[in-house]
Amino acid sequence: MLNSILLLSFLTVTSFAWKTESSKTSKEICKNRCSCEEKENILSINCENKGFTTVSLFQPPPNKICQLFLNGNFLSRLNPNEFINYGNVTSLHLGNNGLQEIQTGAFTGLRFLKRLHLNNNNLEIIKEYTFAGLESLEYLQADYNYISAIEEGAFSKLNKLKVLILNDNLMLSLPNNVFRFVMLTHLDLRGNRLKVLPFAGVLEHIGGIMEIQLEENPWNCTCDLIPLKAWLDTISVFVGDIVCETPFRLHGKDITQLIRQDLCPRRNAGDSNHRAMQPSSDSQYDGPSPTLQPGVTPTKAPRASRPPKMRNRPTQRLTSGKDKQVLGPIMVYQTRSPVPMTCPSICVCTSQNADSGLNVNCQERKLHNITELTPKPSYPKKLHLTGNYLHIIYRTDLTEYSTLELLHLGNNRIAVIQDGAFDNLANLRRLYLNGNYIESLSRSLFVGLQSLQYLYLEYNVIKDILPQTFNSLQNLQLLFLNNNLLRSLPDNVFLGTMLTRLNLRNNHFSHLPVRGVLDQLSAFIQIDLQENPWDCTCDIVALKNWMELSSTSVVVNEITCDSPSKHAGRLLRSLRNDAICPEPNEVTVGLTKAPTVSPSTDSTPPFAITSTEEQIPEMHAEVPLSVLILGLLVVFILSVCFGAGLFVFVLKRRKGIDSAPASANNLDINSFQVQYGTTRTMYNTAVCILYSIFYFLCGNKSFLEE
């Protein structure tokens, strides 16, 4: 017994000492091994290029929401429970680690993780249980790997996943039902080996997609691509350029410009007779043309569509013979010399054809300033600067990039953008500023972006949007402001835009006005308002009515009440207006203000609205219980008085008849006097009672109004 007690005491002391040592170690991570900086109650732990081979022996400071940067280390394998001590981490960066294997259970403990970056590694497969334990994940980046296979069910547990980035891998196809339980809004599949993309099992499960990137894949534009073509014709989201690689007759053509007959020509009897004499359209020309029959127009010599395309990656890799064979260049026919290209020394530049401009990839190059890009690229169309150390965008940084159509500045540390920084980007259509430290937006920030269609500002710390911020963006169609700190929006904030997509998810909105904000979205299609602390009181009635009048596809996700406590957790649509706002006056005002006040009458004096409110008492409301009781009491008193008067009248009439005199004249006179006296008595009594009631009601007018 004594030995058992001693053993238990020893284990308790050892456990306490281990926890103390662990706490001591976590402090040393920030003081010695890694640099830590706290901003907006979020602790950023920078452990980049520190030589880590494992992180399971350490833990971040407790009770702190953390972002952990482990880029550029030697984490080639993630073992089970690798991050068991990192339960308070919401963003994890594992890029450029040479990561080859993620074992089952490696992410156990990361129950609050929302963003995971696995880019620029050596992953070859995503298994079914690779992401086990990441039920809160919203953003997954796994681009620039060697992923060639994804097991079915790999994303089935990631029910909150919204953004999936898988560009520049080696995927030939996607498994059936891979997105069945995922509500994706962004999907990037550029630069893979996809030839077809079926509707059944793949496209049918991404109906809520807002952006899908399918560029730089060797699309086989035959009958098998008709489901993709049909799906593209039914959606109104950004897709990117889908260019045919085969057959040769369609090489270099955009699928969106083709018709069904181009993809799958009809074969008649004449075609089938000499089909064996003609080469297949899917094959390359290896020999001379067959003998032409009379009446057949000779085919012109094939023209070049683009120079040879080489699979390039932003980082140098040691590849085996097998890898070299897989990553070999895709050669195409070429009849003219390629146009000389100037590319920054630290970037990788590609061009789809000689006339399409450069795609400049400078991802994760540790850039602190855009001016470090030397020499300047010639005719750049797309500039990717994600994952660098940019803090400030200066006014002169982009003066030589006027041809840009896409600028990606996401996942940097941008806190300041000088006025006029985008002034000369008149051709820019897509601007990514997500994942930075931007706190406020103003109109001067977007001057010069008259062609902008897609603006991504999610995952910043935006608190304020000044009036007229987006008014100059007349072609703006998609605006993402989710995962910020917004509490309100200014009047006329969307005036002049062509918005069809608006994401306000996961901010601090308690209510959202219809007048001046939502009523400006005339061409609206989708809005996401979920995960905000909605206050389901009188101020939200107008929003509820607007939702009910809109089509079911407008609001992507349901609004859930956060307060007051009696409505917490309930859907706004399920509540009645009188339950949300029981005061009839306030409900009436909320329903009548918007339609009676025109937005154009900004100079109307305040009494214009007051006049509408003064008419409210004239409307018929429910009768209060106190007035109803008083009315019944008055009726009862009148009934009693009337009955008493009638009884007296009958009694006196009978008495007069019994004691009547002999003379007939006296009888008539007495009867008349009795009737007259009785009637006058009843009349005086009734008048007195009615006058008393009228005086009581007038004197208690305030009581009745209550």
Summary of the structure (lengths in Angstrom):
residues: 706
radius of gyration: 38.9
end to end distance: 77.7
largest distance: 151.2
contacts: 2032
relative contact order: 0.04
helix: 28%
strand: 14%
